[in-house]
Amino acid sequence: MAETLKTVVHNFNSGPSVLPKEVFEEASRAILDFNNSGLSILEIGHRTTLFQPVMDEARQLAKDLMSLDDDHEVLFLHGGATTQFMQVPMNLLSQNGTASYTETGTWGVKAIKEARLFGNVHIAGTTKENNFTSIPDKLDIDPSSVYLHITTNETIAGTQWHHIPYDCGVPLVADMSSDILSRQIDFNRFALLYAGAQKNMGAAGVNLVVVDKNILGRSGRTIPTILDYQVHIKEGSMLNTPPVFAVYVVLLTLRWLKKNGGIAAMEKLNQEKASLLYGTLDSLPLFNTPVAKKDRSLMNAVFTIDDPQIEKEFLELCKQEGMIGVKGHRSVGGFRVSMYNALSIESVRAITDLMKDFANRKL
Ligand SMILES: *Cc1c(COP(=O)(O)O)cnc(C)c1O
């Protein structure tokens, strides 16, 4: 039996997640006929005059939107952020060297596990003791570290670094998978940053990597060709067949972002959305918010209801009303509402109206 689907869907998925409708439309057209070539984007060679401009424009647009200087190279590489968990230490950390890591949730824990395969890891700050419901107030960085790694936004725990430790004294490296291009950051002050595209920037299958080329080539290790950033820079992200379609979707999303005012405009809208959502949660005693207020993520809001029966009821109601992806991550429970760039404020208004209505009925 076909279920009756609500025609209006509000997509709060944590990733892969909502993208602008015009990106879906244009990407669909490109599958049928790319730039009036009579060919699908899925059947063109990557080293052609059809695709090369896609890669070039995507790299240039990323550079422009992030105001990167000439030391910083933009790469589009295969795989998700999980690949970067090992590729970063493989390229930067020598066997006897040390890297400092912050442990602020599931993603940080995974990054640390991989780094330990390549060198020494010093934990510079952790909030494990409070179930990752805050960002460390102080850092204890090993001054000999080749870098400090942070996760700017912990997608599962719902925390975000609002004060980036730019002055930590060692090169800064960040996993920005879930808040890339969502707020103004001084990207040039990072030695390396990476982000899987599928949260805020495009389709799954491609990573954005921004790297200061001056930090490369010092690990003393022979790096497999496909994992060597220096080779990718030299080859302009075209060492082998790139994930052609995923790069194209990133390009369309970057164009949309530029047309809509760039990162500054996104940040303003993201602040409005988050303050509407958190303001509503704070006004309704039915809902609990575990994360420390100062460290709340503008991208992923995590909340719970004490009574599991009522929690189930609210989830069911969300489903009926076309609210997708609000169930919390299995490791945290409760609810999670993700508010990436392409999520409209109308969607946030729809779920906050539902929360108020539901809470009033439960009084
Ligand atoms: C989703 C996510 C990852 C993992 O990304 P994959 O593309 O699945 O490897 C890593 N870090 C953060 C912060 C994420 O949100």
Ligand as a Chemical Component Dictionary entry (heavy atoms), coordinates in Angstrom:
data_LIG
# 
_chem_comp.id                   LIG 
_chem_comp.type                 NON-POLYMER 
_chem_comp.pdbx_formal_charge   0 
_chem_comp.three_letter_code    LIG 
# 
loop_
_chem_comp_atom.comp_id 
_chem_comp_atom.atom_id 
_chem_comp_atom.alt_atom_id 
_chem_comp_atom.type_symbol 
_chem_comp_atom.charge 
_chem_comp_atom.model_Cartn_x 
_chem_comp_atom.model_Cartn_y 
_chem_comp_atom.model_Cartn_z 
_chem_comp_atom.pdbx_ordinal 
LIG C1 C1 C 0 29.672 13.319 8.718  1  
LIG C2 C2 C 0 30.937 13.695 9.360  2  
LIG C3 C3 C 0 32.120 12.956 9.162  3  
LIG C4 C4 C 0 32.161 11.684 8.339  4  
LIG O1 O1 O 0 31.990 11.954 7.024  5  
LIG P1 P1 P 0 32.026 10.764 5.940  6  
LIG O2 O2 O 0 31.870 11.519 4.687  7  
LIG O3 O3 O 0 30.857 9.873  6.243  8  
LIG O4 O4 O 0 33.309 10.078 6.068  9  
LIG C5 C5 C 0 33.272 13.390 9.772  10 
LIG N1 N1 N 0 33.285 14.487 10.538 11 
LIG C6 C6 C 0 32.171 15.221 10.767 12 
LIG C7 C7 C 0 32.245 16.434 11.632 13 
LIG C8 C8 C 0 30.969 14.849 10.184 14 
LIG O5 O5 O 0 29.862 15.573 10.398 15 
# 
loop_
_chem_comp_bond.comp_id 
_chem_comp_bond.atom_id_1 
_chem_comp_bond.atom_id_2 
_chem_comp_bond.value_order 
_chem_comp_bond.pdbx_ordinal 
LIG C1 C2 SING 1  
LIG C2 C3 SING 2  
LIG C2 C8 DOUB 3  
LIG C3 C4 SING 4  
LIG C3 C5 DOUB 5  
LIG C4 O1 SING 6  
LIG O1 P1 SING 7  
LIG P1 O2 DOUB 8  
LIG P1 O3 SING 9  
LIG P1 O4 SING 10 
LIG C5 N1 SING 11 
LIG N1 C6 DOUB 12 
LIG C6 C7 SING 13 
LIG C6 C8 SING 14 
LIG C8 O5 SING 15 
# 
